[in-house]
Amino acid sequence: MKEASHTKQSSTRSLRIVPEVGLVDLFDPELGERLAGKVSGQLELFAARMREGLLAASVAIGLEVMGEFVDAEVAEVAGAKGKHDPNRVAYRHGTEDGKVTLGGRRVPVCRPRVRGVEGVEVHLESYDTFASVDLLSDHMVASMLAGLSGRRYESALEPVGEEVEASSSGTSQSSVSRRFVAATGERLAEFRTRDLSEQRWLICFVDGFDFASHTMVGALGVTADGTKVPLGVVEGSTENATVVRGLIAGLRDRGLDASEGILFVLDGAKALARQLDKVNPDAAGSLREGLDDTLTVTRLGVTGALLKTVMSTNPVESMIEIVRAHARNVKRWQPGDMRLRWAAAGMLAASTQFRRVKGYHQLPTLAHALRHTVSAHTDQSPVAVTA
């Protein structure tokens, strides 16, 4: 009896489900012949895809892997297909047409549906991730900032195979333009409202620049560890003092804390004094009285490489040049927020190339000097320096 039971268990353990084949016995002497045709067919299919190029083959495999991920999540949520489970919390509810982002395109797929036992649709996290339009938007924004026009976007995409190419969408000039406008608009909104209160900001570079025949003013911050971070951008006008005052006030409202001192580096401290006069008259008066002293920051103990860094607006100017380079191929600038969208997108793209400021090892000394300077003034006004 034991021997029979052992034989039955061994037989059960040797059974496996093989994709495209079904249930097989691993000890079956004819298994090799049964699988030969299937393996040959799969190799032929892969070879056909390879003839269209390695990327095309990879895309086809990627779609299959996506499907496997989604199917695995369906099984995890709704249980194994064909097996009754009285404790299940969800059940399969057919399929519907869907689309995923792949290779800078929207590709149609068959999307499985799952509902909870209460009848509410269950979102599949794996499918939502693959279907996210943010992936496509990121691809388009990166391409456009690299100088690719919306007209050439589709033709510049890498080959993904005839089958995928024929069914893909979202690559027409109008579609690319709409997605780019929407994506850069979201980036601009996030950029101009991002919370700044969680960092200790030691330096803030502010500089005006010409961009597409308009005056813009940008701000670049430096954290306690020397990391450079784009802080904001506004579009200028003939009232430049008002523009800069609005930019600085906006940074303050978003959490730029000057209670322990911030070193502002900008072109023209006299102009800054006029702007600060409307925000903080006492700070503006102090700035005018000590203007000669603040033209050098040696009294703060800043020397060497860090001194060279804060004696000019070069860090923010380098960022501005990257912004201009990204927009070099734009021929027609539309009214509205187009310049701001491009400037913000360019500043965020530039930040991926940033290194820490030169002389960042001396930043603790600067931080101590700023705190000491602020403690000597009851108004706790920020410290500014002209470049």
Secondary structure, DSSP 4 states (H G I P E B T S, - for coil): -HHHHHHHHHHHHTEEEETTTEEEETT-TTHHHHHHHHHHHHHHHHHHHHHT-HHHHHHHHHHHHHHHHHHHHHHHHH-STT---TT-SEEEEEEEEEEEEETTEEEEEEEEEEEETTSPEEP-HHHHHHH-HHHHHHHHHHHHHTT--GGGHHHHSPP--HHHHHH-BS-SHHHHHHHHHHHHHHHHHHHHH---TTS-EEEEEEEEEEETTEEEEEEEEEETT--EEEEEEEE--S-HHHHHHHHHHHHHHTT---TT--EEEES-HHHHHHHHHHH-HHHHHHHHHTHHHHT--GGGT--HHHHHHHTSSHHHHHHHHHHHHHTTT---PPSSSHHHHHHHHHHHHHHTT--PPTTGGGHHHHHHHHHHHHHTSTT-PPEEEE-
